[in-house]
Amino acid sequence: MTEGFTWQALNAVAFFFRYVLGVEEPVFGVKLKKTGTRIPVVLSKTETRHLLEKMDEQETKEARYALAARIQYGAGLRLSEVMRLRVQDVDLERGTVTVRQGKGGKDRMSVLPKSMVKAIAAQIEYARGLWESDCRNGQAGVYVPGALARKFRRAAETFEWFWLLPAKQVSRDPDRVKGCASRDGEPEMRRHHMHDKVYNEAIKRAARAAGIEKQVTSHALRHSFATHLLESGTDLRRIQDLLGHEDITTTEIYLHVSMGVHGMGVESVLPQKF
């Protein structure tokens, strides 16, 4: 039984005692085994550059995912966060990217690499072309979460809510069924964002092509963002804000993988010539 399932079962029992049996503070005396601290996979700056260069090569399948990888590394985003970016979340003039409803349902802001302003501006125009095509074809618009969809009823059809990294093709949305327009309950056709699993596989292929002998996933770009900032002297508290960590101890894991005076801060006792 996994720890996550154990917590879920324990919470279910606590709910039963509290709200069904009326026991306000049930005590079970259960001690769960804590999982050990796992060191994240971090790429060096050279490895990161080689990875991104491989994804830039136009002759490879990874080329269309290069922009997403650069945004993820440059802003330190989670996989779901970079995939779900909308046009309105990017401020090219101020150099910021806004993560909405991140982990824990919280919004935050991160930095947008200045070197990517032109590329992102071009991506926005590419997305505009798809949005205009969808409008002409009478598509249902993009997905907007329930509460926001009720508050902003036309949001799904507006360009500012359109995906920054849209999928090439529209697809059926099984969660949203046509009402009066379809008696047989045919799912609506919508434009979704780039598929996160396909993007993650592209990262892995590029890492192998770059000769990186590590178990690289897209999350390694986020880990590398934090580590490289720490190594360059950025304050740990500031990194915590950029990553959206609720607890500073979560951010402190990068102290174990950072090198130099801002990381481990020590040099091996083994001399160069021994």
N, C-alpha and C positions, 0 to 999 in steps of 0.2 A: 504493500500500500504506500503510495507516494505521500509526501508531506502535505502537498496541496489538497489532496483528497481527504487526508486526516483532519486538517483544519476545517474543511467544508462539512464533514460529518459531525465534528465537535460543535460547530456553530449551529447546525440543524438541531442537535440534541438540546443545546442551550436555549434555542428559540422555543422548543417544545416545552421545556420546564418553565420558562419565563412567561410565555403568553398563553399556554394551554393549561398548565398545572398551577400557575400563579406564584411560582417561586421566584422572587425578585432577584436574588443573588445566588444562583446555583453554584455549588462547589464540587468539582469532579476529581480534583487531585491528579490530573493528567499532566505529565511532563513530556513534551515532544522533543525529539532529538533535533538539535540545530544542525543545519547543513554547513559544511565547511566553506570558507571563503575561496572563491575561484578567481584566479588571476586572469584578466581579460586578454584577448589576443590583440596585440598592438603592432602596427606596421611602423617601420622607421620612415623618416621623411623620404629617403631614397626609394624604398619599397612602395610608398604611397604614390610617388611620382611615376614610377614604372607601371603601376597598376592603372592609373588614370591615362597614361600614354597608350596602353594597350586598348583601353576602352575608346580612345579617340580615333583609332585606326578605322578608316572608312570601309575597309574591306572585310571587317569582322561584324558578327551579329551584335557585338557589344556596343557599336557606335551610337545607336539611338538611346542607350542608357548612360552615356558618358556625362551628360548634363546632370542627370539625377545623382550620379555618384559624386560629382564635384560639389553640388549643393549639400549633399549629406555630409561630406567631409568638411566643407567650408563653414557650415553652420552647426555641425554636431547634432544632427537630427536622428531620431529613431527611424526605423524602416517605415512604419505606418505614417509617421509625421511627414516625411518627404513625399510619399506617395499621395497623400491627401491634401497637399498644398493647393490653394486656389489662387486665382489671379490677384485677388484683393489682398492676399497675405504677403505679397512681395512689394516692398517700397524701394524702388531703385534709387530715388533721390536721396533718401535718408540712409540707405545701405542697411536695411533691416529686413528680417523675415519673421512673421508672426506665426507661432504654432497655436492653433485653436483646439481646445478640448484634448490636450495631451494626456499623458499618464496621470491618473487621478482626477481627470476632468478639468485641469487647470490650463489657462492660457499663459503663454510666455513669449518673449522676444529673443531673437538671437541675431548674430551678425551675418551680413550678406557680403561675400567676397567682392571687392571692387573690381577684380579682374574678370568677373563674370557678368558684369552689368550688360554689356552688349549681347552676350550669348542669351541671357535671360530675356532681354528685350525682344530678341528675335524669336525666342520660344513663345512669348506672349502673343506675338503676331501670328505665329503658326497656330496657336490655340484659338485665336480669333477667327481664323479661316475655318476651322472645324466647327466652331460655335455658329458661325453664320450659315454654314452648310446644314447643320442640324436644324436651325431655325427654318430654313427654306423647306426642309423635308418634314417639318412638323413633328420633330422628336419631342419627347416628354421633358427634356432638360436633364440636368445632372441631379444626383442624389443630394438631398439636404436633410439633416437629422430632424426627427419628428417635431420637437418643440420649436425649432427655428423655422421649419416648413409651415407651421401653423401661424407663427408670428409674421413671417415674411412670405406671404403666399405666392408671390411671383419670383422669389429669389432663384429658384431652380432654372428659370429661363433667362436670367440676366448674365451678362458676361463676367461681372466681377466674381460671381460664384462658380464660374467655370473652372475646371481643373487646370492647373499649370502644366501638369504632365498627363494629358489625356491619352486614352487608348486609341489605337488607330481605327478600330471598328466599334460600332455601337453593338450592344448585346441586350438580351432580355433581362429584365429586372424582376425576379420572382416575388420580391417583397412589395412591389407596387403594381396592383392590378387595375386595369381600366374599369371605369364604372359604366356610365351610360353608353360610352362609345363601343363597348364590347359586352355582349350578353354571355359569351362563353368563358369569360374570365381570362382572356388572353393577356399575358404579362406585357407591360410596357417596354418599349425599346428606349434605352438610355445610353449616354456616353459615360462610361466609367473611367476611372483613372488607370494609369499603367499598372499592370498586374505585379504585385510585390514579389510573388514567387518567381516569376520569370526574370525580374530584375535581379533578384538575389542569385539566381543561377548564372546570370551574365557576369556578376561580380566574381563568382567562383571560377568561371572559365578564364576571365582576364587574369586572375591571380596565378592560375596554372601557366598561362601563356607567358606571364612575366617571370616565371621561375621562382615564385615565392613559396618557400617550403613551410607554410603555416596553414592552419585550418581557417581560411579567410571566408567570412560572410560579410554582408553589408554592415553589420553592427561593428565590425572591426574599424570601419571608417569613423564611426562616432567615438569609439575608444581612442583612436589615433588623434582625433581632433582635441580631445581633452588632454591627452598625454603631451602632445606637442605644445599646447598652450602652457601647460605647467612647466615644461622644460624651458620655455622662452621667458618665464618669469611672471606669468599671469597669476593673480591671487586665487587661491583655492576656493574662496567664497564666491568670487566672480564666476569661476568655472561652474560651480554648483548652480548658480542662477541660469547660466546659458544652457546647461544640460536639463534643467528642470527637476533636479533631485530634491526631494523633500527633506532628507537628512544629510548633513555634511559627511557623515561616516560613509555614505555610499560613494561620495566623490573621493574620499581619502584612499580608495583602492588604487587610484592612479599614482599615489606616492610609491607604491610597490613596483611600478613598471617604468617610472620616469627615470631618466639618467641625468647626470650633471648636478650642479649645486642646487637646482630647484627641485630635483627629484630625490634619488637616494642620497646624493650629497657625499658619497664616499668613493674611494678608489681602491681597487683590489690590492691586497698586501703582496701579491705575486709580482715581482719586478719584471720589466720587459726582457731582461737577460738574467737568467737564473742558472 
